[in-house]
Amino acid sequence: MTTTPVLQVGPDDRPAHRDPNVLRWLGAYAASMAADGVYYIALSWAAVQAGSPAQAGVVMSVSALPRAVLMLGGGVIADRFGPRRVVIGSDAVRCAAVLAVAALLFLTGLGLWPLAALALVFGTVDAVFVPAVGALPARITGKAQLARVQGMRGLAYRCNVIIGAPAGGLAVAFGGAATAFGVAGLLIAVSVPLLISLRVRELPPADAAADTTTTAWRDLVAGLHYIRRHDVLAPLMLAITLGDLGFAGPLNVGLTLLADERGWGASGMGWVLAGFGVGAGSASMTLAVRGRLPRGGWIAGWSIIAGSIAIAALAYVPSVLAAVGVALLIGLLAGLSGALCGALLQTHSDPAYLGRVTAVSSLAGLGLAPLTMPLSAAAIGAWGTGPVFVVSAVVCGLGGVIALSVRDLRRAELPG
């Protein structure tokens, strides 16, 4: 971790899906995401077994506050010390914490305080892990491959959503929460040597924007000014934020309440979520295979608008089968717009600022968007699913309107 292997070969020389360096990063990312799926199942199960439903809810939400509060600072850390070192350190801390709690549960049994402490550690570490993960691709490959890497990352995430939760459930079923935590820790441990073996590109001295001789606060302010003055990133951040705020409520708590209202049951809701996952995975696969799409900003804007219309329509479909079809369309459009926005963010940002840029874009989805869930639930209780889905769709669609109305973002292209 103290010596960073430098990428000597020109990063644009080979496609990302044939680059061992990128594949090592992808393997580490996939192992870490699978571990997250197992971890959340283990944490929720252990918390329910150790306390009341209300106490379990508190434990599950403990990680949200430090993640939201510290995320911007995590971006500064990623840019100051290099994303590779930060990701390795973050995964090492997460691995040690999970395995320690697994051992504690084996020896002493269930308890709420160790679980709450683990959730707090995870939330704190996530605040630096997420920005570093976003900044790392630009240091292991060239700009021409970043769109393909974004598609590969999205595909790995979707696959691990499908694999991680069932794996966690099986681990809990066969060995209890302690075994599931142990499995999560081992999966994180798999990622660490892969990350250590990564070769990264060093930044030119003139581009080392997060200089350790300055204060962290000045680095943060410099990053925010960089985003605000950027012709593409500034409107793109606003479009991403509105999309996340409009998307989170309906597709999380709103879908559960809609399934209950229509009598679809848990199985029906599962099929709807599966349709969404297939659509989103297909969008990621498209970008991973093609490498880029022409007129990226224009396609992203129209995809956001079309996806918001589909979100509003979901509240009015008459059957589970129709809901699955609409959810597949939402997943395809949201996955496409999300992948394109992520690729545009990667390719139009100076690598020296990518940690802070990723922190700002992630703050909306991980910090602000979850706050809309209880508001959406309360609003649905007062006015029903239809009006709330429509209002959320309008908020989401405004992101697409911004993407299409700002010329520099509308005309933004992906390199290739």
HELIX and SHEET records of a PDB file:
HELIX    1   1 ALA A   16  ARG A   18  5                                   3    
HELIX    2   2 PRO A   20  ALA A   50  1                                  31    
HELIX    3   3 PRO A   53  SER A   61  1                                   9    
HELIX    4   4 ALA A   64  PHE A   81  1                                  18    
HELIX    5   5 PRO A   83  THR A  108  1                                  26    
HELIX    6   6 LEU A  112  ALA A  135  1                                  24    
HELIX    7   7 PRO A  137  ILE A  140  1                                   4    
HELIX    8   8 LYS A  143  GLN A  145  5                                   3    
HELIX    9   9 LEU A  146  ILE A  196  1                                  51    
HELIX   10  10 PRO A  205  ASP A  207  5                                   3    
HELIX   11  11 ALA A  216  ARG A  229  1                                  14    
HELIX   12  12 LEU A  233  GLY A  249  1                                  17    
HELIX   13  13 PRO A  250  GLY A  254  3                                   5    
HELIX   14  14 LEU A  255  ARG A  262  1                                   8    
HELIX   15  15 GLY A  265  ARG A  290  1                                  26    
HELIX   16  16 GLY A  296  LEU A  314  1                                  19    
HELIX   17  17 VAL A  320  HIS A  348  1                                  29    
HELIX   18  18 PRO A  351  TYR A  353  5                                   3    
HELIX   19  19 LEU A  354  LEU A  363  1                                  10    
HELIX   20  20 ALA A  364  LEU A  368  3                                   5    
HELIX   21  21 ALA A  369  LEU A  371  5                                   3    
HELIX   22  22 THR A  372  TRP A  383  1                                  12    
HELIX   23  23 THR A  385  SER A  405  1                                  21    
HELIX   24  24 ARG A  407  ARG A  410  1                                   4    
END                                                                             
